[in-house]
Amino acid sequence: MSKVLYLYTTLGCHLCEQALAIVHPLIAEEGMVLELVEISEKEALVERYGIRIPVIRLADQEEELGWPFDAEAARRYLSLG
């Protein structure tokens, strides 16, 4: 079963687009599944992530990686490197 990586995002977030460009090749290498989580759909997500997005989180972990991050930091978080 593939690992799932959540990317907390919202429409029109240019930093989120940058984060997607960073993580997309990494998840492709490992056969991970990426799920975009639109924070504007739930008030609790807006409260938690509204000023922190983009944020990535592996489905089975509590620890998150918030912006800013680069490919190296994302790789370490994903335990790929």
mmCIF file of the N, C-alpha and C atoms, coordinates in Angstrom:
data_MODEL
# 
_entry.id   MODEL 
# 
loop_
_atom_site.group_PDB 
_atom_site.id 
_atom_site.type_symbol 
_atom_site.label_atom_id 
_atom_site.label_alt_id 
_atom_site.label_comp_id 
_atom_site.label_asym_id 
_atom_site.label_entity_id 
_atom_site.label_seq_id 
_atom_site.pdbx_PDB_ins_code 
_atom_site.Cartn_x 
_atom_site.Cartn_y 
_atom_site.Cartn_z 
_atom_site.occupancy 
_atom_site.B_iso_or_equiv 
_atom_site.pdbx_formal_charge 
_atom_site.auth_seq_id 
_atom_site.auth_comp_id 
_atom_site.auth_asym_id 
_atom_site.auth_atom_id 
_atom_site.pdbx_PDB_model_num 
ATOM 1   N N  . MET A 1 1  ? 0.835   -1.188 0.000  1.00 0.00 ? 1  MET A N  1 
ATOM 2   C CA . MET A 1 1  ? 0.000   0.000  0.000  1.00 0.00 ? 1  MET A CA 1 
ATOM 3   C C  . MET A 1 1  ? 0.876   1.247  0.000  1.00 0.00 ? 1  MET A C  1 
ATOM 4   N N  . SER A 1 2  ? 0.518   2.213  -0.816 1.00 0.00 ? 2  SER A N  1 
ATOM 5   C CA . SER A 1 2  ? 1.299   3.434  -0.954 1.00 0.00 ? 2  SER A CA 1 
ATOM 6   C C  . SER A 1 2  ? 1.092   4.359  0.235  1.00 0.00 ? 2  SER A C  1 
ATOM 7   N N  . LYS A 1 3  ? 2.170   5.053  0.597  1.00 0.00 ? 3  LYS A N  1 
ATOM 8   C CA . LYS A 1 3  ? 2.059   6.093  1.616  1.00 0.00 ? 3  LYS A CA 1 
ATOM 9   C C  . LYS A 1 3  ? 1.304   7.270  1.037  1.00 0.00 ? 3  LYS A C  1 
ATOM 10  N N  . VAL A 1 4  ? 0.582   7.960  1.904  1.00 0.00 ? 4  VAL A N  1 
ATOM 11  C CA . VAL A 1 4  ? -0.182  9.135  1.490  1.00 0.00 ? 4  VAL A CA 1 
ATOM 12  C C  . VAL A 1 4  ? 0.467   10.378 2.086  1.00 0.00 ? 4  VAL A C  1 
ATOM 13  N N  . LEU A 1 5  ? 0.672   11.369 1.238  1.00 0.00 ? 5  LEU A N  1 
ATOM 14  C CA . LEU A 1 5  ? 1.179   12.667 1.672  1.00 0.00 ? 5  LEU A CA 1 
ATOM 15  C C  . LEU A 1 5  ? 0.088   13.698 1.447  1.00 0.00 ? 5  LEU A C  1 
ATOM 16  N N  . TYR A 1 6  ? -0.258  14.413 2.517  1.00 0.00 ? 6  TYR A N  1 
ATOM 17  C CA . TYR A 1 6  ? -1.244  15.483 2.425  1.00 0.00 ? 6  TYR A CA 1 
ATOM 18  C C  . TYR A 1 6  ? -0.520  16.806 2.208  1.00 0.00 ? 6  TYR A C  1 
ATOM 19  N N  . LEU A 1 7  ? -1.042  17.609 1.297  1.00 0.00 ? 7  LEU A N  1 
ATOM 20  C CA . LEU A 1 7  ? -0.574  18.971 1.099  1.00 0.00 ? 7  LEU A CA 1 
ATOM 21  C C  . LEU A 1 7  ? -1.741  19.890 1.422  1.00 0.00 ? 7  LEU A C  1 
ATOM 22  N N  . TYR A 1 8  ? -1.618  20.612 2.531  1.00 0.00 ? 8  TYR A N  1 
ATOM 23  C CA . TYR A 1 8  ? -2.644  21.560 2.946  1.00 0.00 ? 8  TYR A CA 1 
ATOM 24  C C  . TYR A 1 8  ? -2.459  22.833 2.143  1.00 0.00 ? 8  TYR A C  1 
ATOM 25  N N  . THR A 1 9  ? -3.519  23.252 1.465  1.00 0.00 ? 9  THR A N  1 
ATOM 26  C CA . THR A 1 9  ? -3.433  24.311 0.471  1.00 0.00 ? 9  THR A CA 1 
ATOM 27  C C  . THR A 1 9  ? -4.754  25.072 0.400  1.00 0.00 ? 9  THR A C  1 
ATOM 28  N N  . THR A 1 10 ? -4.782  26.093 -0.441 1.00 0.00 ? 10 THR A N  1 
ATOM 29  C CA . THR A 1 10 ? -6.032  26.778 -0.772 1.00 0.00 ? 10 THR A CA 1 
ATOM 30  C C  . THR A 1 10 ? -5.896  27.395 -2.153 1.00 0.00 ? 10 THR A C  1 
ATOM 31  N N  . LEU A 1 11 ? -7.004  27.659 -2.766 1.00 0.00 ? 11 LEU A N  1 
ATOM 32  C CA . LEU A 1 11 ? -7.042  28.198 -4.112 1.00 0.00 ? 11 LEU A CA 1 
ATOM 33  C C  . LEU A 1 11 ? -6.305  29.534 -4.176 1.00 0.00 ? 11 LEU A C  1 
ATOM 34  N N  . GLY A 1 12 ? -5.463  29.685 -5.191 1.00 0.00 ? 12 GLY A N  1 
ATOM 35  C CA . GLY A 1 12 ? -4.765  30.943 -5.406 1.00 0.00 ? 12 GLY A CA 1 
ATOM 36  C C  . GLY A 1 12 ? -3.515  31.134 -4.570 1.00 0.00 ? 12 GLY A C  1 
ATOM 37  N N  . CYS A 1 13 ? -3.075  30.107 -3.892 1.00 0.00 ? 13 CYS A N  1 
ATOM 38  C CA . CYS A 1 13 ? -1.885  30.191 -3.035 1.00 0.00 ? 13 CYS A CA 1 
ATOM 39  C C  . CYS A 1 13 ? -0.637  29.901 -3.882 1.00 0.00 ? 13 CYS A C  1 
ATOM 40  N N  . HIS A 1 14 ? 0.121   30.949 -4.211 1.00 0.00 ? 14 HIS A N  1 
ATOM 41  C CA . HIS A 1 14 ? 1.306   30.746 -5.047 1.00 0.00 ? 14 HIS A CA 1 
ATOM 42  C C  . HIS A 1 14 ? 2.398   29.965 -4.319 1.00 0.00 ? 14 HIS A C  1 
ATOM 43  N N  . LEU A 1 15 ? 2.485   30.102 -3.011 1.00 0.00 ? 15 LEU A N  1 
ATOM 44  C CA . LEU A 1 15 ? 3.462   29.311 -2.259 1.00 0.00 ? 15 LEU A CA 1 
ATOM 45  C C  . LEU A 1 15 ? 3.093   27.829 -2.296 1.00 0.00 ? 15 LEU A C  1 
ATOM 46  N N  . CYS A 1 16 ? 1.802   27.551 -2.298 1.00 0.00 ? 16 CYS A N  1 
ATOM 47  C CA . CYS A 1 16 ? 1.343   26.169 -2.379 1.00 0.00 ? 16 CYS A CA 1 
ATOM 48  C C  . CYS A 1 16 ? 1.720   25.556 -3.729 1.00 0.00 ? 16 CYS A C  1 
ATOM 49  N N  . GLU A 1 17 ? 1.658   26.354 -4.772 1.00 0.00 ? 17 GLU A N  1 
ATOM 50  C CA . GLU A 1 17 ? 2.076   25.887 -6.096 1.00 0.00 ? 17 GLU A CA 1 
ATOM 51  C C  . GLU A 1 17 ? 3.569   25.566 -6.096 1.00 0.00 ? 17 GLU A C  1 
ATOM 52  N N  . GLN A 1 18 ? 4.357   26.380 -5.414 1.00 0.00 ? 18 GLN A N  1 
ATOM 53  C CA . GLN A 1 18 ? 5.790   26.118 -5.304 1.00 0.00 ? 18 GLN A CA 1 
ATOM 54  C C  . GLN A 1 18 ? 6.034   24.826 -4.517 1.00 0.00 ? 18 GLN A C  1 
ATOM 55  N N  . ALA A 1 19 ? 5.285   24.651 -3.436 1.00 0.00 ? 19 ALA A N  1 
ATOM 56  C CA . ALA A 1 19 ? 5.428   23.434 -2.629 1.00 0.00 ? 19 ALA A CA 1 
ATOM 57  C C  . ALA A 1 19 ? 5.061   22.201 -3.442 1.00 0.00 ? 19 ALA A C  1 
ATOM 58  N N  . LEU A 1 20 ? 4.017   22.291 -4.229 1.00 0.00 ? 20 LEU A N  1 
ATOM 59  C CA . LEU A 1 20 ? 3.605   21.176 -5.080 1.00 0.00 ? 20 LEU A CA 1 
ATOM 60  C C  . LEU A 1 20 ? 4.706   20.829 -6.074 1.00 0.00 ? 20 LEU A C  1 
ATOM 61  N N  . ALA A 1 21 ? 5.334   21.843 -6.653 1.00 0.00 ? 21 ALA A N  1 
ATOM 62  C CA . ALA A 1 21 ? 6.434   21.608 -7.591 1.00 0.00 ? 21 ALA A CA 1 
ATOM 63  C C  . ALA A 1 21 ? 7.616   20.935 -6.909 1.00 0.00 ? 21 ALA A C  1 
ATOM 64  N N  . ILE A 1 22 ? 7.813   21.202 -5.632 1.00 0.00 ? 22 ILE A N  1 
ATOM 65  C CA . ILE A 1 22 ? 8.899   20.570 -4.877 1.00 0.00 ? 22 ILE A CA 1 
ATOM 66  C C  . ILE A 1 22 ? 8.575   19.119 -4.554 1.00 0.00 ? 22 ILE A C  1 
ATOM 67  N N  . VAL A 1 23 ? 7.380   18.849 -4.050 1.00 0.00 ? 23 VAL A N  1 
ATOM 68  C CA . VAL A 1 23 ? 7.070   17.497 -3.570 1.00 0.00 ? 23 VAL A CA 1 
ATOM 69  C C  . VAL A 1 23 ? 6.654   16.535 -4.669 1.00 0.00 ? 23 VAL A C  1 
ATOM 70  N N  . HIS A 1 24 ? 6.111   17.045 -5.763 1.00 0.00 ? 24 HIS A N  1 
ATOM 71  C CA . HIS A 1 24 ? 5.616   16.155 -6.812 1.00 0.00 ? 24 HIS A CA 1 
ATOM 72  C C  . HIS A 1 24 ? 6.674   15.173 -7.321 1.00 0.00 ? 24 HIS A C  1 
ATOM 73  N N  . PRO A 1 25 ? 7.880   15.623 -7.668 1.00 0.00 ? 25 PRO A N  1 
ATOM 74  C CA . PRO A 1 25 ? 8.889   14.670 -8.126 1.00 0.00 ? 25 PRO A CA 1 
ATOM 75  C C  . PRO A 1 25 ? 9.310   13.671 -7.039 1.00 0.00 ? 25 PRO A C  1 
ATOM 76  N N  . LEU A 1 26 ? 9.298   14.120 -5.782 1.00 0.00 ? 26 LEU A N  1 
ATOM 77  C CA . LEU A 1 26 ? 9.699   13.242 -4.687 1.00 0.00 ? 26 LEU A CA 1 
ATOM 78  C C  . LEU A 1 26 ? 8.695   12.116 -4.468 1.00 0.00 ? 26 LEU A C  1 
ATOM 79  N N  . ILE A 1 27 ? 7.428   12.442 -4.524 1.00 0.00 ? 27 ILE A N  1 
ATOM 80  C CA . ILE A 1 27 ? 6.418   11.401 -4.318 1.00 0.00 ? 27 ILE A CA 1 
ATOM 81  C C  . ILE A 1 27 ? 6.367   10.460 -5.519 1.00 0.00 ? 27 ILE A C  1 
ATOM 82  N N  . ALA A 1 28 ? 6.634   10.998 -6.715 1.00 0.00 ? 28 ALA A N  1 
ATOM 83  C CA . ALA A 1 28 ? 6.655   10.152 -7.912 1.00 0.00 ? 28 ALA A CA 1 
ATOM 84  C C  . ALA A 1 28 ? 7.765   9.113  -7.818 1.00 0.00 ? 28 ALA A C  1 
ATOM 85  N N  . GLU A 1 29 ? 8.923   9.517  -7.295 1.00 0.00 ? 29 GLU A N  1 
ATOM 86  C CA . GLU A 1 29 ? 10.052  8.594  -7.147 1.00 0.00 ? 29 GLU A CA 1 
ATOM 87  C C  . GLU A 1 29 ? 9.699   7.408  -6.257 1.00 0.00 ? 29 GLU A C  1 
ATOM 88  N N  . GLU A 1 30 ? 8.922   7.652  -5.240 1.00 0.00 ? 30 GLU A N  1 
ATOM 89  C CA . GLU A 1 30 ? 8.622   6.630  -4.236 1.00 0.00 ? 30 GLU A CA 1 
ATOM 90  C C  . GLU A 1 30 ? 7.244   5.996  -4.392 1.00 0.00 ? 30 GLU A C  1 
ATOM 91  N N  . GLY A 1 31 ? 6.506   6.404  -5.399 1.00 0.00 ? 31 GLY A N  1 
ATOM 92  C CA . GLY A 1 31 ? 5.181   5.841  -5.608 1.00 0.00 ? 31 GLY A CA 1 
ATOM 93  C C  . GLY A 1 31 ? 4.184   6.217  -4.528 1.00 0.00 ? 31 GLY A C  1 
ATOM 94  N N  . MET A 1 32 ? 4.389   7.372  -3.936 1.00 0.00 ? 32 MET A N  1 
ATOM 95  C CA . MET A 1 32 ? 3.463   7.869  -2.919 1.00 0.00 ? 32 MET A CA 1 
ATOM 96  C C  . MET A 1 32 ? 2.221   8.464  -3.583 1.00 0.00 ? 32 MET A C  1 
ATOM 97  N N  . VAL A 1 33 ? 1.185   8.605  -2.788 1.00 0.00 ? 33 VAL A N  1 
ATOM 98  C CA . VAL A 1 33 ? -0.053  9.227  -3.234 1.00 0.00 ? 33 VAL A CA 1 
ATOM 99  C C  . VAL A 1 33 ? -0.119  10.613 -2.604 1.00 0.00 ? 33 VAL A C  1 
ATOM 100 N N  . LEU A 1 34 ? -0.398  11.621 -3.429 1.00 0.00 ? 34 LEU A N  1 
ATOM 101 C CA . LEU A 1 34 ? -0.535  12.992 -2.936 1.00 0.00 ? 34 LEU A CA 1 
ATOM 102 C C  . LEU A 1 34 ? -2.006  13.349 -2.872 1.00 0.00 ? 34 LEU A C  1 
ATOM 103 N N  . GLU A 1 35 ? -2.420  13.845 -1.720 1.00 0.00 ? 35 GLU A N  1 
ATOM 104 C CA . GLU A 1 35 ? -3.786  14.330 -1.562 1.00 0.00 ? 35 GLU A CA 1 
ATOM 105 C C  . GLU A 1 35 ? -3.728  15.803 -1.184 1.00 0.00 ? 35 GLU A C  1 
ATOM 106 N N  . LEU A 1 36 ? -4.356  16.628 -2.008 1.00 0.00 ? 36 LEU A N  1 
ATOM 107 C CA . LEU A 1 36 ? -4.450  18.051 -1.711 1.00 0.00 ? 36 LEU A CA 1 
ATOM 108 C C  . LEU A 1 36 ? -5.624  18.263 -0.776 1.00 0.00 ? 36 LEU A C  1 
ATOM 109 N N  . VAL A 1 37 ? -5.383  18.988 0.302  1.00 0.00 ? 37 VAL A N  1 
ATOM 110 C CA . VAL A 1 37 ? -6.427  19.270 1.281  1.00 0.00 ? 37 VAL A CA 1 
ATOM 111 C C  . VAL A 1 37 ? -6.744  20.754 1.210  1.00 0.00 ? 37 VAL A C  1 
ATOM 112 N N  . GLU A 1 38 ? -7.944  21.074 0.740  1.00 0.00 ? 38 GLU A N  1 
ATOM 113 C CA . GLU A 1 38 ? -8.395  22.455 0.620  1.00 0.00 ? 38 GLU A CA 1 
ATOM 114 C C  . GLU A 1 38 ? -8.851  22.936 1.993  1.00 0.00 ? 38 GLU A C  1 
ATOM 115 N N  . ILE A 1 39 ? -8.057  23.818 2.590  1.00 0.00 ? 39 ILE A N  1 
ATOM 116 C CA . ILE A 1 39 ? -8.341  24.218 3.973  1.00 0.00 ? 39 ILE A CA 1 
ATOM 117 C C  . ILE A 1 39 ? -9.581  25.086 4.095  1.00 0.00 ? 39 ILE A C  1 
ATOM 118 N N  . SER A 1 40 ? -9.964  25.779 3.022  1.00 0.00 ? 40 SER A N  1 
ATOM 119 C CA . SER A 1 40 ? -11.100 26.704 3.116  1.00 0.00 ? 40 SER A CA 1 
ATOM 120 C C  . SER A 1 40 ? -12.431 25.981 3.308  1.00 0.00 ? 40 SER A C  1 
ATOM 121 N N  . GLU A 1 41 ? -12.447 24.671 3.128  1.00 0.00 ? 41 GLU A N  1 
ATOM 122 C CA . GLU A 1 41 ? -13.690 23.913 3.242  1.00 0.00 ? 41 GLU A CA 1 
ATOM 123 C C  . GLU A 1 41 ? -14.072 23.586 4.684  1.00 0.00 ? 41 GLU A C  1 
ATOM 124 N N  . LYS A 1 42 ? -13.136 23.761 5.611  1.00 0.00 ? 42 LYS A N  1 
ATOM 125 C CA . LYS A 1 42 ? -13.425 23.468 7.017  1.00 0.00 ? 42 LYS A CA 1 
ATOM 126 C C  . LYS A 1 42 ? -12.812 24.556 7.891  1.00 0.00 ? 42 LYS A C  1 
ATOM 127 N N  . GLU A 1 43 ? -13.638 25.126 8.751  1.00 0.00 ? 43 GLU A N  1 
ATOM 128 C CA . GLU A 1 43 ? -13.187 26.210 9.618  1.00 0.00 ? 43 GLU A CA 1 
ATOM 129 C C  . GLU A 1 43 ? -12.007 25.786 10.489 1.00 0.00 ? 43 GLU A C  1 
ATOM 130 N N  . ALA A 1 44 ? -12.029 24.561 10.983 1.00 0.00 ? 44 ALA A N  1 
ATOM 131 C CA . ALA A 1 44 ? -10.935 24.074 11.834 1.00 0.00 ? 44 ALA A CA 1 
ATOM 132 C C  . ALA A 1 44 ? -9.616  24.052 11.073 1.00 0.00 ? 44 ALA A C  1 
ATOM 133 N N  . LEU A 1 45 ? -9.663  23.725 9.792  1.00 0.00 ? 45 LEU A N  1 
ATOM 134 C CA . LEU A 1 45 ? -8.439  23.716 8.985  1.00 0.00 ? 45 LEU A CA 1 
ATOM 135 C C  . LEU A 1 45 ? -7.949  25.137 8.728  1.00 0.00 ? 45 LEU A C  1 
ATOM 136 N N  . VAL A 1 46 ? -8.863  26.059 8.516  1.00 0.00 ? 46 VAL A N  1 
ATOM 137 C CA . VAL A 1 46 ? -8.479  27.463 8.335  1.00 0.00 ? 46 VAL A CA 1 
ATOM 138 C C  . VAL A 1 46 ? -7.804  27.980 9.599  1.00 0.00 ? 46 VAL A C  1 
ATOM 139 N N  . GLU A 1 47 ? -8.370  27.656 10.753 1.00 0.00 ? 47 GLU A N  1 
ATOM 140 C CA . GLU A 1 47 ? -7.779  28.096 12.017 1.00 0.00 ? 47 GLU A CA 1 
ATOM 141 C C  . GLU A 1 47 ? -6.388  27.502 12.215 1.00 0.00 ? 47 GLU A C  1 
ATOM 142 N N  . ARG A 1 48 ? -6.224  26.238 11.851 1.00 0.00 ? 48 ARG A N  1 
ATOM 143 C CA . ARG A 1 48 ? -4.950  25.552 12.083 1.00 0.00 ? 48 ARG A CA 1 
ATOM 144 C C  . ARG A 1 48 ? -3.886  25.929 11.061 1.00 0.00 ? 48 ARG A C  1 
ATOM 145 N N  . TYR A 1 49 ? -4.283  26.064 9.799  1.00 0.00 ? 49 TYR A N  1 
ATOM 146 C CA . TYR A 1 49 ? -3.298  26.221 8.721  1.00 0.00 ? 49 TYR A CA 1 
ATOM 147 C C  . TYR A 1 49 ? -3.362  27.549 7.981  1.00 0.00 ? 49 TYR A C  1 
ATOM 148 N N  . GLY A 1 50 ? -4.337  28.391 8.286  1.00 0.00 ? 50 GLY A N  1 
ATOM 149 C CA . GLY A 1 50 ? -4.584  29.603 7.515  1.00 0.00 ? 50 GLY A CA 1 
ATOM 150 C C  . GLY A 1 50 ? -3.372  30.469 7.233  1.00 0.00 ? 50 GLY A C  1 
ATOM 151 N N  . ILE A 1 51 ? -2.505  30.648 8.224  1.00 0.00 ? 51 ILE A N  1 
ATOM 152 C CA . ILE A 1 51 ? -1.316  31.492 8.008  1.00 0.00 ? 51 ILE A CA 1 
ATOM 153 C C  . ILE A 1 51 ? -0.045  30.663 7.868  1.00 0.00 ? 51 ILE A C  1 
ATOM 154 N N  . ARG A 1 52 ? -0.192  29.328 7.812  1.00 0.00 ? 52 ARG A N  1 
ATOM 155 C CA . ARG A 1 52 ? 0.980   28.450 7.764  1.00 0.00 ? 52 ARG A CA 1 
ATOM 156 C C  . ARG A 1 52 ? 1.155   27.742 6.432  1.00 0.00 ? 52 ARG A C  1 
ATOM 157 N N  . ILE A 1 53 ? 0.134   27.741 5.575  1.00 0.00 ? 53 ILE A N  1 
ATOM 158 C CA . ILE A 1 53 ? 0.226   26.956 4.348  1.00 0.00 ? 53 ILE A CA 1 
ATOM 159 C C  . ILE A 1 53 ? 1.286   27.518 3.419  1.00 0.00 ? 53 ILE A C  1 
ATOM 160 N N  . PRO A 1 54 ? 1.869   26.644 2.638  1.00 0.00 ? 54 PRO A N  1 
ATOM 161 C CA . PRO A 1 54 ? 1.613   25.221 2.506  1.00 0.00 ? 54 PRO A CA 1 
ATOM 162 C C  . PRO A 1 54 ? 2.264   24.411 3.619  1.00 0.00 ? 54 PRO A C  1 
ATOM 163 N N  . VAL A 1 55 ? 1.609   23.325 3.956  1.00 0.00 ? 55 VAL A N  1 
ATOM 164 C CA . VAL A 1 55 ? 2.094   22.375 4.958  1.00 0.00 ? 55 VAL A CA 1 
ATOM 165 C C  . VAL A 1 55 ? 1.937   20.978 4.373  1.00 0.00 ? 55 VAL A C  1 
ATOM 166 N N  . ILE A 1 56 ? 2.953   20.133 4.591  1.00 0.00 ? 56 ILE A N  1 
ATOM 167 C CA . ILE A 1 56 ? 2.833   18.734 4.186  1.00 0.00 ? 56 ILE A CA 1 
ATOM 168 C C  . ILE A 1 56 ? 2.847   17.851 5.426  1.00 0.00 ? 56 ILE A C  1 
ATOM 169 N N  . ARG A 1 57 ? 2.123   16.725 5.311  1.00 0.00 ? 57 ARG A N  1 
ATOM 170 C CA . ARG A 1 57 ? 2.069   15.771 6.422  1.00 0.00 ? 57 ARG A CA 1 
ATOM 171 C C  . ARG A 1 57 ? 1.825   14.380 5.863  1.00 0.00 ? 57 ARG A C  1 
ATOM 172 N N  . LEU A 1 58 ? 2.653   13.447 6.305  1.00 0.00 ? 58 LEU A N  1 
ATOM 173 C CA . LEU A 1 58 ? 2.420   12.047 5.962  1.00 0.00 ? 58 LEU A CA 1 
ATOM 174 C C  . LEU A 1 58 ? 1.225   11.539 6.755  1.00 0.00 ? 58 LEU A C  1 
ATOM 175 N N  . ALA A 1 59 ? 0.423   10.713 6.131  1.00 0.00 ? 59 ALA A N  1 
ATOM 176 C CA . ALA A 1 59 ? -0.831  10.248 6.735  1.00 0.00 ? 59 ALA A CA 1 
ATOM 177 C C  . ALA A 1 59 ? -0.624  9.567  8.079  1.00 0.00 ? 59 ALA A C  1 
ATOM 178 N N  . ASP A 1 60 ? 0.478   8.900  8.271  1.00 0.00 ? 60 ASP A N  1 
ATOM 179 C CA . ASP A 1 60 ? 0.686   8.141  9.506  1.00 0.00 ? 60 ASP A CA 1 
ATOM 180 C C  . ASP A 1 60 ? 1.548   8.874  10.531 1.00 0.00 ? 60 ASP A C  1 
ATOM 181 N N  . GLN A 1 61 ? 1.737   10.180 10.343 1.00 0.00 ? 61 GLN A N  1 
ATOM 182 C CA . GLN A 1 61 ? 2.581   10.950 11.256 1.00 0.00 ? 61 GLN A CA 1 
ATOM 183 C C  . GLN A 1 61 ? 1.851   12.176 11.785 1.00 0.00 ? 61 GLN A C  1 
ATOM 184 N N  . GLU A 1 62 ? 2.183   12.533 13.006 1.00 0.00 ? 62 GLU A N  1 
ATOM 185 C CA . GLU A 1 62 ? 1.667   13.778 13.595 1.00 0.00 ? 62 GLU A CA 1 
ATOM 186 C C  . GLU A 1 62 ? 2.517   14.965 13.158 1.00 0.00 ? 62 GLU A C  1 
ATOM 187 N N  . GLU A 1 63 ? 3.822   14.725 13.000 1.00 0.00 ? 63 GLU A N  1 
ATOM 188 C CA . GLU A 1 63 ? 4.749   15.790 12.634 1.00 0.00 ? 63 GLU A CA 1 
ATOM 189 C C  . GLU A 1 63 ? 4.447   16.302 11.232 1.00 0.00 ? 63 GLU A C  1 
ATOM 190 N N  . GLU A 1 64 ? 4.512   17.609 11.075 1.00 0.00 ? 64 GLU A N  1 
ATOM 191 C CA . GLU A 1 64 ? 4.248   18.261 9.796  1.00 0.00 ? 64 GLU A CA 1 
ATOM 192 C C  . GLU A 1 64 ? 5.484   19.045 9.379  1.00 0.00 ? 64 GLU A C  1 
ATOM 193 N N  . LEU A 1 65 ? 5.528   19.366 8.104  1.00 0.00 ? 65 LEU A N  1 
ATOM 194 C CA . LEU A 1 65 ? 6.580   20.243 7.592  1.00 0.00 ? 65 LEU A CA 1 
ATOM 195 C C  . LEU A 1 65 ? 5.899   21.448 6.967  1.00 0.00 ? 65 LEU A C  1 
ATOM 196 N N  . GLY A 1 66 ? 6.115   22.611 7.590  1.00 0.00 ? 66 GLY A N  1 
ATOM 197 C CA . GLY A 1 66 ? 5.501   23.839 7.101  1.00 0.00 ? 66 GLY A CA 1 
ATOM 198 C C  . GLY A 1 66 ? 6.459   24.662 6.263  1.00 0.00 ? 66 GLY A C  1 
ATOM 199 N N  . TRP A 1 67 ? 5.892   25.539 5.510  1.00 0.00 ? 67 TRP A N  1 
ATOM 200 C CA . TRP A 1 67 ? 6.648   26.446 4.646  1.00 0.00 ? 67 TRP A CA 1 
ATOM 201 C C  . TRP A 1 67 ? 7.420   27.439 5.480  1.00 0.00 ? 67 TRP A C  1 
ATOM 202 N N  . PRO A 1 68 ? 8.610   27.806 5.112  1.00 0.00 ? 68 PRO A N  1 
ATOM 203 C CA . PRO A 1 68 ? 9.286   27.473 3.865  1.00 0.00 ? 68 PRO A CA 1 
ATOM 204 C C  . PRO A 1 68 ? 10.075  26.166 3.981  1.00 0.00 ? 68 PRO A C  1 
ATOM 205 N N  . PHE A 1 69 ? 10.086  25.418 2.898  1.00 0.00 ? 69 PHE A N  1 
ATOM 206 C CA . PHE A 1 69 ? 10.933  24.237 2.791  1.00 0.00 ? 69 PHE A CA 1 
ATOM 207 C C  . PHE A 1 69 ? 11.395  24.079 1.355  1.00 0.00 ? 69 PHE A C  1 
ATOM 208 N N  . ASP A 1 70 ? 12.531  23.425 1.204  1.00 0.00 ? 70 ASP A N  1 
ATOM 209 C CA . ASP A 1 70 ? 13.060  23.142 -0.129 1.00 0.00 ? 70 ASP A CA 1 
ATOM 210 C C  . ASP A 1 70 ? 13.021  21.635 -0.345 1.00 0.00 ? 70 ASP A C  1 
ATOM 211 N N  . ALA A 1 71 ? 13.524  21.185 -1.488 1.00 0.00 ? 71 ALA A N  1 
ATOM 212 C CA . ALA A 1 71 ? 13.470  19.763 -1.828 1.00 0.00 ? 71 ALA A CA 1 
ATOM 213 C C  . ALA A 1 71 ? 14.248  18.916 -0.820 1.00 0.00 ? 71 ALA A C  1 
ATOM 214 N N  . GLU A 1 72 ? 15.366  19.423 -0.353 1.00 0.00 ? 72 GLU A N  1 
ATOM 215 C CA . GLU A 1 72 ? 16.164  18.671 0.614  1.00 0.00 ? 72 GLU A CA 1 
ATOM 216 C C  . GLU A 1 72 ? 15.405  18.476 1.931  1.00 0.00 ? 72 GLU A C  1 
ATOM 217 N N  . ALA A 1 73 ? 14.794  19.528 2.414  1.00 0.00 ? 73 ALA A N  1 
ATOM 218 C CA . ALA A 1 73 ? 14.017  19.435 3.659  1.00 0.00 ? 73 ALA A CA 1 
ATOM 219 C C  . ALA A 1 73 ? 12.820  18.506 3.469  1.00 0.00 ? 73 ALA A C  1 
ATOM 220 N N  . ALA A 1 74 ? 12.160  18.595 2.328  1.00 0.00 ? 74 ALA A N  1 
ATOM 221 C CA . ALA A 1 74 ? 11.020  17.713 2.059  1.00 0.00 ? 74 ALA A CA 1 
ATOM 222 C C  . ALA A 1 74 ? 11.476  16.255 1.964  1.00 0.00 ? 74 ALA A C  1 
ATOM 223 N N  . ARG A 1 75 ? 12.600  16.020 1.333  1.00 0.00 ? 75 ARG A N  1 
ATOM 224 C CA . ARG A 1 75 ? 13.145  14.659 1.220  1.00 0.00 ? 75 ARG A CA 1 
ATOM 225 C C  . ARG A 1 75 ? 13.452  14.101 2.611  1.00 0.00 ? 75 ARG A C  1 
ATOM 226 N N  . ARG A 1 76 ? 14.054  14.916 3.469  1.00 0.00 ? 76 ARG A N  1 
ATOM 227 C CA . ARG A 1 76 ? 14.340  14.454 4.829  1.00 0.00 ? 76 ARG A CA 1 
ATOM 228 C C  . ARG A 1 76 ? 13.040  14.122 5.548  1.00 0.00 ? 76 ARG A C  1 
ATOM 229 N N  . TYR A 1 77 ? 12.046  14.988 5.402  1.00 0.00 ? 77 TYR A N  1 
ATOM 230 C CA . TYR A 1 77 ? 10.770  14.753 6.043  1.00 0.00 ? 77 TYR A CA 1 
ATOM 231 C C  . TYR A 1 77 ? 10.157  13.437 5.555  1.00 0.00 ? 77 TYR A C  1 
ATOM 232 N N  . LEU A 1 78 ? 10.239  13.205 4.284  1.00 0.00 ? 78 LEU A N  1 
ATOM 233 C CA . LEU A 1 78 ? 9.662   11.992 3.692  1.00 0.00 ? 78 LEU A CA 1 
ATOM 234 C C  . LEU A 1 78 ? 10.538  10.760 3.900  1.00 0.00 ? 78 LEU A C  1 
ATOM 235 N N  . SER A 1 79 ? 11.720  10.970 4.497  1.00 0.00 ? 79 SER A N  1 
ATOM 236 C CA . SER A 1 79 ? 12.679  9.885  4.737  1.00 0.00 ? 79 SER A CA 1 
ATOM 237 C C  . SER A 1 79 ? 13.098  9.208  3.446  1.00 0.00 ? 79 SER A C  1 
ATOM 238 N N  . LEU A 1 80 ? 13.280  10.014 2.421  1.00 0.00 ? 80 LEU A N  1 
ATOM 239 C CA . LEU A 1 80 ? 13.705  9.470  1.131  1.00 0.00 ? 80 LEU A CA 1 
ATOM 240 C C  . LEU A 1 80 ? 15.221  9.556  0.942  1.00 0.00 ? 80 LEU A C  1 
ATOM 241 N N  . GLY A 1 81 ? 15.856  10.412 1.712  1.00 0.00 ? 81 GLY A N  1 
ATOM 242 C CA . GLY A 1 81 ? 17.278  10.627 1.467  1.00 0.00 ? 81 GLY A CA 1 
ATOM 243 C C  . GLY A 1 81 ? 18.059  10.146 2.588  1.00 0.00 ? 81 GLY A C  1 
# 
